[in-house]
Amino acid sequence: MAGAQPQQRRRCRFPALLASVFATVLLLFSPAAGAVEKGANRSSLLGQPRQWATGKDEGEILAEAEARGRGGEDSEAGEQGREFESLDGMLQWAIGNSDPDKLREKAEEIESLSADELLKRQLEIKELMEKLRMPSDAELMKIAIADLNNSSASLEDRKRALQELFVLVEPIDNANDLEKLGGLIPLIQELNNADEGIRTTSAWVLGKASQNNALVQNQILRYGALERLVKMGYSSSEAEAAKALYAISSLIRDNEHGQVLFLSENGYAMLQHILSTASNSVRLQRKVVSLLAYVADFQLSAGKSHAPFLSNHHFIRSVVHMISAPDLDLQEKALLAVRSLLQLTSDDAAGLHMFSGLDDSLEALRMQLNELTSNVDRREYALEVEVLRKEVQIMFQQKFNEPCSSSTSDE
């Protein structure tokens, strides 16, 4: 790789002893080296006049430098950790922190150079300045994308490139540039990489780039990435399945077309697989029921009274089963999902057949919550979940036009 680091804004740190060096750079590129004493503005590296952002000429800066020079050692020590957002800022600081007498001596020395010697020095300094230049986000993204496109790049380089892209695509403007820079196709191709870590990080980057971003969502969906992400959801690796779920959730959130595509890819069968596989972690199961609750709520907000995925009765029953899970947080998320699903379901018994066993699960949860209320540390949370449990039970029984059970009405 070209030495690019994850995008933490690069800043230059230089101690005060380098001030005269950068002041010399300034003098080398000025049209008249003696301008230090005249207070004239310097020219840029391209020979164009430059006005300093401070609004002061060098004469004022030098006067301030002389005043600071009388401030003692504490003033100098305070400059050691200074940070610069740009080379312009660094050069302004350099001339302001240089010894004015030494600057004048350096100006006289430069004036004595021949035209050829001056040109040579300018080229050397320009090369140094180019090396010190801070690369833009777009340039860093291009470097990372080039590594992904390089078939001979090592596994470590590919992993590093993906990690850098994960940080770089967080700003929405950078995420929008991924397609323009040719980054989406190689990212999606990495979902098929033989290395699990590469596949997992690629899904992570795609999820980050498409999160709350309809433009990138639709770009990724057009490339058919959803099919591959659904397959990754079946992975026996918790990390890979979790990142696949994260990417899927980012792609279909607030995107009706994405939800239709997820259904066409039989994505709900994958979610059922995760819920019904005993070896899967509670963390993954929470992600599944949270995603389902969101999709159901989205359908409701869109004015839908039914959703196609409700035809997958095995999946709905798996969600109902999570109400009896040993993890209380998972139980709460399952209750939220079931509450939304009940609102999408028709009132007839045939439509509610998929919720068989819900009454038993709700009753088992009631008894569990009743025991938890005796625990001072869990009491408040248990009472909150009990409120939700009652709401779901009442809603379910009203669908059947049945009276509430005594356990519900008495409490």
C-alpha positions in Angstrom: 0.0 0.0 0.0 1.0 3.6 -0.4 1.3 4.1 3.4 -2.3 5.4 3.7 -3.7 5.3 7.2 -7.4 5.0 8.2 -8.9 8.4 7.8 -8.0 10.4 10.9 -7.4 13.9 9.7 -3.7 14.2 9.1 -2.1 17.1 10.8 1.5 18.3 10.8 3.4 18.6 14.1 6.7 20.5 13.9 8.7 22.0 16.8 9.8 25.6 16.9 13.3 24.8 15.7 12.0 24.1 12.2 10.4 27.6 11.9 13.4 29.1 10.1 13.5 26.2 7.6 9.9 26.8 6.5 10.5 30.5 6.5 13.3 29.9 4.1 10.9 27.9 1.9 8.8 31.0 1.8 11.7 33.2 0.9 12.8 30.8 -1.9 9.4 31.0 -3.6 9.0 34.8 -3.2 9.6 37.0 -6.3 11.9 39.2 -4.2 13.8 37.8 -1.3 14.2 41.2 0.3 10.4 41.5 0.7 10.7 40.4 4.3 11.8 43.9 5.2 9.3 45.5 2.8 6.3 43.6 4.2 5.2 42.4 0.7 3.0 39.3 0.3 4.7 36.2 -0.8 3.8 34.2 -4.0 2.5 30.7 -3.9 4.4 27.7 -5.3 2.6 28.3 -8.6 3.8 31.9 -8.7 0.4 33.4 -7.9 0.1 36.1 -5.2 -1.0 34.8 -1.9 -2.7 36.7 0.9 -2.3 35.2 4.3 -5.4 34.1 6.1 -4.4 36.3 9.1 -4.9 39.4 7.0 -1.4 40.6 8.1 1.7 41.2 6.0 5.1 39.8 7.0 6.1 43.1 8.6 3.4 42.7 11.1 4.1 39.1 11.6 7.8 39.8 12.2 6.9 42.5 14.7 4.7 40.0 16.6 7.5 37.4 16.4 9.9 39.9 18.1 7.4 40.6 20.8 6.9 36.8 21.4 10.7 36.4 21.4 10.8 38.4 24.6 8.2 36.1 26.2 10.8 33.7 27.5 11.1 29.9 27.4 7.5 29.2 28.3 6.3 30.7 25.1 8.5 28.5 23.0 7.6 25.4 25.0 3.9 26.1 24.3 4.5 25.8 20.5 6.1 22.3 20.6 2.7 20.5 20.4 1.1 22.9 17.9 -1.1 21.2 15.2 -1.5 22.5 11.7 -4.5 21.8 9.4 -2.6 22.8 6.3 0.8 23.8 5.0 -0.4 27.4 4.6 -1.0 27.5 8.3 2.3 25.9 9.1 4.2 28.5 6.9 2.4 31.4 8.5 3.3 30.0 11.9 6.9 29.4 10.8 7.6 33.0 9.7 6.0 34.3 12.8 8.1 32.2 15.1 11.5 32.8 13.3 14.2 35.1 14.4 13.8 38.3 12.3 17.5 38.8 12.1 18.1 35.3 10.8 15.3 35.7 8.3 17.0 38.8 6.9 20.3 37.0 6.8 18.6 34.1 4.9 17.1 36.6 2.5 20.5 38.1 1.7 21.9 34.6 1.2 19.2 33.7 -1.3 19.6 37.0 -3.2 23.2 35.9 -3.8 22.2 32.7 -5.6 22.4 32.5 -9.4 19.3 31.9 -11.4 20.2 28.2 -11.9 21.0 27.7 -8.2 17.7 29.4 -7.2 15.7 27.2 -9.6 17.4 24.1 -8.3 16.6 25.0 -4.7 13.0 25.8 -5.6 12.6 22.4 -7.3 14.1 20.6 -4.2 11.8 22.5 -1.9 8.7 21.9 -4.1 9.4 18.2 -4.1 9.7 18.3 -0.3 6.4 20.2 0.0 4.7 17.7 -2.2 5.8 14.9 0.0 4.4 16.7 3.0 1.1 17.5 1.4 -1.9 15.9 3.1 -3.8 13.6 0.8 -7.5 14.2 0.4 -10.2 11.7 1.3 -10.8 11.0 -2.4 -7.1 10.3 -2.9 -7.0 7.9 0.0 -10.1 6.2 -1.3 -8.5 5.8 -4.7 -5.4 4.2 -3.1 -7.6 1.7 -1.2 -9.7 0.9 -4.2 -6.6 0.4 -6.3 -5.4 -2.2 -3.8 -8.7 -4.1 -4.1 -8.4 -4.1 -7.9 -4.9 -5.3 -7.7 -5.0 -9.1 -8.1 -1.4 -9.4 -6.8 -2.1 -7.4 -3.6 -1.4 -9.4 -0.5 -4.1 -10.5 1.9 -2.9 -8.0 4.5 -3.0 -5.1 2.0 -6.6 -6.0 1.0 -7.6 -6.1 4.6 -6.0 -2.8 5.3 -7.6 -1.3 2.2 -11.1 -2.4 3.5 -10.4 -1.1 7.0 -9.5 2.3 5.5 -12.6 2.4 3.4 -14.7 1.6 6.3 -13.5 4.8 8.0 -13.5 6.9 4.9 -17.1 6.1 3.8 -18.7 7.3 7.0 -19.2 10.8 5.8 -22.1 10.7 3.3 -20.3 12.7 0.6 -17.5 10.1 0.6 -20.0 7.3 0.5 -21.6 9.0 -2.5 -18.2 9.1 -4.2 -17.6 5.3 -3.9 -19.4 4.5 -7.2 -17.8 7.5 -9.0 -14.3 6.2 -7.9 -15.1 2.7 -9.1 -15.2 1.3 -5.5 -18.5 -0.5 -5.3 -17.8 -3.3 -7.8 -14.6 -4.5 -6.2 -16.2 -4.2 -2.7 -19.1 -6.4 -3.8 -16.7 -8.8 -5.5 -14.9 -9.3 -2.2 -18.0 -10.8 -0.7 -17.0 -13.9 -2.7 -13.4 -13.9 -1.4 -12.2 -17.2 0.0 -11.0 -15.4 3.2 -13.7 -15.0 5.8 -12.2 -11.8 7.2 -12.3 -10.2 3.8 -15.9 -11.2 3.2 -16.9 -10.0 6.6 -15.2 -6.6 6.4 -16.5 -6.0 2.8 -20.1 -6.5 4.1 -19.3 -4.1 6.9 -18.1 -1.4 4.5 -21.2 -1.8 2.3 -23.4 -1.6 5.3 -21.7 1.6 6.5 -21.8 3.2 3.1 -25.5 2.5 2.5 -26.7 3.4 6.0 -29.4 6.1 5.7 -28.3 6.7 2.2 -30.8 6.0 -0.5 -28.4 6.8 -3.4 -25.8 4.2 -2.3 -28.5 1.7 -1.3 -30.0 1.6 -4.8 -26.5 1.5 -6.4 -25.6 -1.6 -4.4 -29.0 -3.2 -4.9 -28.6 -2.8 -8.7 -25.3 -4.7 -8.6 -27.1 -7.7 -7.0 -25.2 -7.7 -3.7 -28.3 -8.7 -1.7 -28.2 -12.3 -3.1 -24.7 -12.8 -1.8 -25.4 -11.1 1.6 -28.4 -13.5 2.1 -26.1 -16.5 1.5 -23.6 -15.1 4.0 -26.4 -15.0 6.6 -26.3 -18.8 6.6 -22.6 -18.8 7.6 -21.6 -20.8 10.7 -19.4 -17.9 11.6 -21.2 -15.5 13.9 -19.0 -12.6 12.8 -19.8 -13.1 9.1 -23.5 -13.7 9.7 -23.7 -10.6 11.9 -22.0 -8.3 9.4 -24.2 -9.7 6.6 -27.3 -8.9 8.7 -25.9 -5.4 9.3 -25.4 -4.8 5.6 -28.9 -6.2 4.7 -30.5 -4.0 7.4 -28.7 -0.9 6.0 -29.7 -1.7 2.5 -33.4 -2.3 3.1 -34.1 0.3 5.8 -36.5 2.9 4.5 -36.2 1.3 1.1 -39.3 -0.5 -0.1 -37.6 -1.8 -3.3 -34.9 -3.3 -1.1 -37.4 -5.0 1.0 -39.1 -6.5 -2.0 -35.8 -7.8 -3.3 -35.0 -9.3 0.1 -38.3 -11.2 -0.1 -37.6 -12.4 -3.6 -34.2 -13.7 -2.4 -36.0 -15.7 0.2 -34.3 -13.6 2.9 -36.9 -14.5 5.5 -35.9 -18.2 5.2 -32.4 -17.1 6.1 -33.7 -15.2 9.2 -35.7 -18.3 10.2 -32.5 -20.4 9.9 -30.8 -18.1 12.3 -33.6 -18.2 14.9 -34.1 -21.9 14.7 -30.4 -22.9 14.8 -29.5 -23.7 18.4 -25.8 -22.9 17.9 -26.5 -19.3 16.9 -25.9 -16.7 19.5 -28.5 -14.6 21.3 -26.8 -11.5 19.7 -27.7 -12.8 16.2 -31.2 -13.7 17.2 -31.7 -10.2 18.6 -30.6 -8.7 15.3 -33.1 -10.8 13.4 -36.2 -9.9 15.5 -35.2 -6.3 15.6 -35.0 -6.3 11.8 -38.4 -8.0 11.5 -39.9 -5.4 13.9 -38.5 -2.6 11.8 -39.8 -4.1 8.5 -43.3 -4.7 9.9 -43.4 -1.1 11.3 -42.3 0.2 7.9 -45.1 -1.7 6.2 -47.6 -0.2 8.7 -46.3 3.3 8.2 -46.7 2.8 4.4 -50.4 2.1 5.0 -50.1 -1.7 4.3 -52.5 -4.1 6.2 -50.6 -7.2 5.1 -47.0 -8.1 4.2 -45.9 -10.9 1.9 -43.4 -12.3 4.4 -46.3 -13.3 6.7 -46.9 -16.3 4.4 -43.7 -17.8 5.9 -45.5 -19.3 8.9 -42.4 -21.2 10.1 -40.5 -18.0 10.4 -43.3 -16.3 12.4 -43.5 -19.2 14.8 -39.8 -19.0 15.3 -40.2 -15.4 16.3 -43.0 -16.3 18.7 -40.8 -19.0 20.2 -38.2 -16.2 21.1 -40.7 -14.9 23.6 -39.8 -17.9 25.7 -36.0 -17.5 25.2 -33.9 -17.3 28.4 -32.6 -13.8 27.5 -34.9 -11.0 28.6 -33.7 -8.5 26.1 -34.4 -10.9 23.3 -37.8 -11.6 24.8 -38.6 -7.9 24.7 -37.5 -7.5 21.1 -39.6 -10.5 20.1 -42.6 -9.0 21.8 -42.1 -5.8 19.8 -41.9 -7.8 16.6 -45.0 -9.8 17.4 -46.9 -6.6 18.3 -46.2 -5.2 14.9 -46.9 -8.4 13.1 -50.3 -8.7 14.8 -51.2 -5.3 13.4 -50.4 -6.6 9.9 -52.4 -9.7 10.3 -56.1 -10.2 9.4 -58.6 -10.8 12.1 -59.7 -14.2 10.9 -58.5 -17.3 12.7 -56.8 -18.6 9.5 -54.6 -15.5 9.5 -53.6 -16.0 13.1 -52.8 -19.7 12.8 -49.1 -18.8 12.4 -49.2 -17.4 16.0 -50.0 -20.8 17.5 -48.3 -21.2 20.8 -48.3 -17.4 21.5 -50.7 -17.7 24.4 -48.5 -20.3 26.1 -45.3 -18.2 25.5 -47.0 -15.1 26.9 -48.1 -17.0 30.0 -44.6 -18.5 30.6 -43.2 -15.0 30.2 -45.7 -13.6 32.7 -44.6 -16.1 35.4 -40.9 -15.3 34.7 -41.5 -11.6 35.0 -43.4 -12.1 38.2 -40.4 -13.8 39.7 -38.1 -11.0 38.5 -40.1 -8.3 40.3 -38.8 -9.6 43.6 -35.2 -8.8 42.4 -34.5 -5.1 43.3 -32.0 -4.7 40.4 -34.4 -6.2 37.8 -37.8 -5.1 39.1 -38.1 -1.8 37.1 -37.1 -3.5 33.8 -39.4 -6.5 34.5 -42.4 -4.2 35.0 -41.7 -2.4 31.8 -41.6 -5.7 29.8 -44.8 -6.8 31.6 -46.6 -3.7 30.3 -45.5 -4.7 26.7 -46.5 -8.4 27.3 -50.0 -7.4 28.4 -50.4 -5.2 25.4 -49.5 -8.1 23.0 -51.8 -10.5 24.9 -54.7 -8.1 24.7 -54.2 -7.4 21.0 -54.0 -11.1 20.2 -57.1 -12.0 22.2 -59.1 -9.1 20.6 -58.2 -10.5 17.2 -60.0 -13.7 18.2 -62.8 -11.6 19.9 -62.1 -13.5 23.1 -62.2 -12.0 26.6 -58.9 -11.3 28.3 -57.7 -14.1 30.7 -58.0 -13.6 34.4 -54.2 -13.3 34.7 -54.4 -10.2 32.5 -57.5 -8.5 33.8 -56.6 -8.9 37.5 -53.2 -7.3 37.3 
